[in-house]
């Protein structure tokens, strides 16, 4: 029976670890070229089209086109991409992220997310600690590179879901302004405190430096051989290796990752940043 319970715990760890909670967060599934599967219907998700050339990963990204102003000053100058599928656990730590490309002077972007109660018609929940993080006052700026927006927050006790939403805004104050484009890809919500991995922590675990660029040091009280798995923010395993104390991570691109470390039958997870 003990062996069976151990196997069940290991299976739970494997299934829950690194899982992206945003259904179709990699935006690879489309009902048609203007309809993202599992995302809220118009007007909550609007002005999107399937992009096959300009993308962060996979086969597709989302091309989001801002409205063209028909009156001055402009009205209805933003459009949304919204996903209501993210079920969360109250008081858990989550890392929320998405990649965007803003290289258009006629558009800008920002996240605009809410905790909700999870009802059939969701009611939003106010949380003083996280509201300014999920709905910031700042916007994106033009860049030729894909940029990752990311935040790590603890969910309020009354929340049941996260409304994952990004908005694209038209820039300009005259008739005919707007019509700019923002691209989005790899929308992700990762639970940093999955139950199975938190019940079996490795004694004395230290992972450093963090951020790092080339070498990651992993030390413990036992200091024996460790199996190390590294996952990106959409739950893809990008590196696996056995080591006693050091790991070369120079092959990883800039961004945030989850490191799963197993030593002597015990497992712990850490977040790291590659710069």
C-alpha positions as CSV (number, residue, x, y, z in Angstrom):
1,X,0.0,0.0,0.0
2,X,2.9,2.4,0.8
3,X,4.4,1.8,-2.6
4,X,1.1,2.4,-4.2
5,X,0.6,5.7,-2.4
6,X,4.1,6.8,-3.3
7,X,3.4,6.0,-7.0
8,X,0.2,8.1,-6.8
9,X,2.0,11.1,-5.3
10,X,4.7,10.8,-8.1
11,X,2.0,10.7,-10.7
12,X,0.3,13.7,-9.2
13,X,3.6,15.6,-9.2
14,X,4.2,14.8,-12.9
15,X,0.8,15.8,-14.0
16,X,0.4,19.0,-12.0
17,X,3.9,20.4,-12.3
18,X,4.4,23.1,-14.8
19,X,1.0,22.9,-16.3
20,X,-0.3,25.9,-18.1
21,X,-3.8,26.7,-16.7
22,X,-4.8,28.9,-19.7
23,X,-6.7,26.6,-22.0
24,X,-5.2,27.1,-25.5
25,X,-2.8,29.6,-24.0
26,X,-0.3,28.7,-26.7
27,X,-2.9,30.0,-29.2
28,X,-2.4,27.0,-31.5
29,X,-6.1,26.0,-31.8
30,X,-8.5,28.1,-33.9
31,X,-12.1,27.5,-34.8
32,X,-11.4,29.6,-37.9
33,X,-8.8,32.2,-38.8
34,X,-10.6,34.9,-36.7
35,X,-11.8,32.8,-33.8
36,X,-9.6,31.5,-31.0
37,X,-10.8,28.3,-29.5
38,X,-11.6,28.4,-25.7
39,X,-11.5,32.2,-25.6
40,X,-14.5,34.4,-24.8
41,X,-16.6,35.4,-27.8
42,X,-16.9,38.9,-29.3
43,X,-17.0,41.6,-27.9
44,X,-14.7,40.1,-25.1
45,X,-12.3,38.8,-27.7
46,X,-12.4,41.0,-30.8
47,X,-10.4,42.1,-33.8
48,X,-8.1,39.0,-33.7
49,X,-6.7,37.0,-36.7
50,X,-4.5,34.0,-37.0
51,X,-0.8,35.0,-37.6
52,X,1.5,32.4,-39.2
53,X,4.6,34.4,-39.8
54,X,5.2,36.8,-36.9
55,X,5.1,34.5,-33.8
56,X,6.9,33.8,-30.6
57,X,6.7,30.0,-30.7
58,X,4.7,27.2,-32.4
59,X,2.7,27.6,-35.6
60,X,0.6,30.7,-34.7
61,X,0.4,33.9,-32.8
62,X,-2.6,36.3,-32.4
63,X,-2.7,39.5,-34.6
64,X,-4.7,42.1,-32.7
65,X,-5.8,45.2,-34.7
66,X,-6.9,48.3,-33.0
67,X,-9.9,50.3,-34.1
68,X,-9.7,53.2,-36.6
69,X,-11.2,56.4,-35.1
70,X,-14.3,57.6,-37.0
71,X,-14.9,60.7,-34.7
72,X,-12.7,63.1,-32.8
73,X,-11.8,62.7,-30.1
74,X,-11.7,58.9,-30.7
75,X,-14.1,56.5,-28.9
76,X,-13.9,52.7,-28.4
77,X,-10.1,52.9,-29.0
78,X,-9.3,49.6,-27.3
79,X,-10.0,45.9,-28.1
80,X,-9.7,42.9,-25.9
81,X,-8.5,39.3,-25.9
82,X,-10.1,37.4,-23.0
83,X,-9.9,33.9,-21.5
84,X,-12.1,32.8,-18.6
85,X,-10.8,29.2,-18.3
86,X,-8.2,29.7,-15.6
87,X,-9.3,28.0,-12.4
88,X,-7.1,28.9,-9.4
89,X,-6.7,27.9,-5.8
90,X,-7.1,30.6,-3.2
91,X,-3.9,31.7,-1.4
92,X,-1.6,29.9,-3.9
93,X,1.3,31.7,-5.6
94,X,0.9,31.9,-9.4
95,X,3.1,33.3,-12.2
96,X,1.1,35.0,-14.9
97,X,2.8,35.8,-18.2
98,X,2.3,36.5,-21.9
99,X,4.6,37.5,-24.8
100,X,3.8,40.4,-27.0
101,X,5.3,42.2,-30.0
102,X,4.6,46.0,-30.1
103,X,6.4,47.5,-33.1
104,X,3.7,49.8,-34.3
105,X,3.5,53.5,-33.5
106,X,-0.3,53.3,-33.9
107,X,-0.9,50.8,-31.1
108,X,0.1,49.9,-27.5
109,X,-0.7,47.1,-25.1
110,X,-1.2,46.3,-21.4
111,X,-2.7,43.5,-19.3
112,X,-6.1,44.0,-17.8
113,X,-6.9,41.1,-15.6
114,X,-9.4,40.3,-12.8
115,X,-10.0,37.7,-10.1
116,X,-13.5,36.4,-10.3
117,X,-15.8,34.3,-8.1
118,X,-16.2,31.6,-10.8
119,X,-20.0,31.9,-11.2
120,X,-21.7,31.2,-14.5
121,X,-21.8,35.0,-14.9
122,X,-18.6,35.8,-13.1
123,X,-18.4,38.7,-10.6
124,X,-15.1,40.4,-10.3
125,X,-13.2,40.5,-6.9
126,X,-11.3,43.6,-5.7
127,X,-7.9,42.9,-4.1
128,X,-5.8,45.8,-3.0
129,X,-2.6,43.8,-3.1
130,X,-2.8,42.6,-6.7
131,X,-5.1,44.9,-8.6
132,X,-2.4,47.4,-9.6
133,X,-0.2,44.5,-10.8
134,X,-3.0,42.9,-12.9
135,X,-4.2,46.2,-14.3
136,X,-1.2,48.5,-14.5
137,X,-1.3,52.1,-15.5
138,X,1.6,51.7,-17.9
139,X,1.5,50.6,-21.5
140,X,3.9,48.8,-23.8
141,X,6.5,50.8,-25.8
142,X,7.6,50.1,-29.4
143,X,10.3,47.4,-29.8
144,X,11.4,45.1,-32.6
145,X,11.7,42.3,-30.1
146,X,9.1,40.0,-28.5
147,X,8.7,41.0,-24.8
148,X,7.5,38.9,-21.9
149,X,5.1,40.5,-19.4
150,X,5.2,38.5,-16.2
151,X,4.0,38.8,-12.6
152,X,4.0,36.5,-9.6
153,X,1.0,37.1,-7.3
154,X,-0.8,35.3,-4.5
155,X,-4.5,34.7,-5.1
156,X,-7.0,36.3,-2.7
157,X,-9.0,34.0,-0.4
158,X,-12.3,34.6,-2.1
159,X,-11.2,34.1,-5.7
160,X,-12.0,31.0,-7.8
161,X,-10.8,32.1,-11.3
162,X,-8.6,34.5,-13.1
163,X,-9.9,36.4,-16.0
164,X,-6.9,36.5,-18.3
165,X,-7.2,39.6,-20.5
166,X,-5.0,41.7,-22.6
167,X,-6.0,44.9,-24.3
168,X,-4.6,46.7,-27.4
169,X,-5.1,50.4,-27.6
170,X,-5.2,52.7,-30.6
171,X,-2.9,55.7,-30.5
172,X,-3.9,59.1,-32.0
173,X,-6.5,61.8,-31.4
174,X,-7.8,62.5,-34.9
175,X,-10.3,60.8,-37.3
176,X,-8.5,58.0,-39.1
177,X,-6.0,57.4,-36.4
178,X,-5.5,53.9,-34.9
179,X,-5.5,50.7,-37.0
180,X,-2.2,49.6,-35.4
181,X,-1.3,46.0,-34.6
182,X,0.0,44.1,-31.5
183,X,0.9,40.4,-31.7
184,X,0.4,38.0,-28.7
185,X,1.6,34.5,-28.0
186,X,2.1,32.0,-25.1
187,X,-0.4,33.2,-22.5
188,X,0.4,31.4,-19.3
189,X,-0.6,30.9,-15.7
190,X,1.5,28.5,-13.6
191,X,0.8,27.4,-10.0
192,X,4.0,27.8,-8.1
193,X,2.8,25.9,-5.1
194,X,1.3,22.6,-6.4
195,X,0.3,20.4,-3.5
196,X,2.3,17.3,-4.4
197,X,5.6,19.0,-4.7
198,X,5.3,21.2,-1.6
199,X,4.8,18.2,0.7
200,X,8.3,16.7,0.1
201,X,10.8,19.5,0.2
202,X,14.6,19.0,-0.1
203,X,16.4,20.1,3.1
204,X,18.8,23.0,2.7
205,X,18.1,23.6,-1.0
206,X,19.7,26.7,-2.5
207,X,19.6,27.7,-6.2
208,X,21.8,30.5,-7.2
209,X,22.7,33.0,-8.7
210,X,19.3,34.1,-9.7
211,X,19.0,35.7,-12.2
212,X,21.8,33.8,-14.0
213,X,23.2,33.6,-17.5
214,X,25.5,30.6,-17.8
215,X,25.9,28.5,-14.6
216,X,23.2,27.5,-12.0
217,X,24.5,26.3,-8.6
218,X,22.2,23.8,-6.8
219,X,23.3,22.9,-3.3
220,X,21.6,20.9,-0.5
221,X,22.3,19.5,3.0
222,X,22.7,16.0,1.5
223,X,24.7,17.2,-1.5
224,X,24.1,14.1,-3.6
225,X,23.3,13.6,-7.3
226,X,20.1,15.4,-8.3
227,X,17.8,15.0,-11.3
228,X,17.0,18.5,-12.6
229,X,14.2,19.4,-15.0
230,X,13.6,22.9,-16.3
231,X,10.3,24.1,-17.7
232,X,9.4,27.3,-19.5
233,X,6.3,29.4,-18.6
234,X,4.0,27.4,-20.9
235,X,4.9,24.1,-19.3
236,X,7.4,22.8,-21.9
237,X,10.4,20.9,-20.6
238,X,13.4,22.6,-22.0
239,X,16.3,21.0,-20.1
240,X,16.9,17.7,-18.1
241,X,20.1,16.7,-16.5
242,X,21.6,14.8,-13.6
243,X,24.1,16.8,-11.5
244,X,25.6,17.1,-8.0
245,X,26.0,20.8,-7.8
246,X,26.1,22.8,-11.1
247,X,24.1,23.1,-14.3
248,X,25.0,24.9,-17.5
249,X,21.9,26.9,-18.6
250,X,23.6,29.0,-21.3
251,X,21.4,27.3,-24.0
252,X,18.2,28.8,-22.5
253,X,16.8,32.0,-23.9
254,X,16.1,35.0,-21.7
255,X,13.0,34.6,-19.5
256,X,11.5,33.0,-16.4
257,X,11.6,29.2,-15.8
258,X,10.5,26.7,-13.2
259,X,13.2,24.3,-12.0
260,X,12.1,20.9,-10.6
261,X,14.8,19.2,-8.5
262,X,14.7,15.6,-7.2
263,X,17.2,14.3,-4.8
264,X,17.0,11.1,-2.7
265,X,13.3,10.7,-3.5
266,X,12.4,14.2,-2.5
267,X,11.3,16.9,-4.9
268,X,11.3,20.7,-4.7
269,X,10.6,23.5,-7.2
270,X,12.2,26.9,-7.7
271,X,11.6,29.8,-10.1
272,X,14.7,31.2,-11.9
273,X,15.3,34.0,-14.4
274,X,17.7,33.7,-17.3
275,X,19.2,37.0,-18.4
